[in-house]
Amino acid sequence: MIKTACLISDIHMPEMSGVQLQDALRARGHDIPIIFITAFPDDKIRSQALAQGAVCFLEKPFEGEALSRCIDSALKDNTAKNG
């Protein structure tokens, strides 16, 4: 079985928000490191996503290096959990 090492998701999507996706995954027992991106930053949503375990919350536009750091952090977190 292939496991997802990291998920990168926008906050604003047509059918459900990124935070709703995060909730649904957690409810199903999937503890995937998530990196959120958004063009519409909102402190309440940022706080909620991070409190629920998101690795990063990036505002568009962002530098490639910022995304790279987030991915590195997510992969380290995932490796530590799955040892």
Order of alpha helices (4+ residues) and beta strands (2+ residues): beta-alpha-beta-alpha-beta-alpha
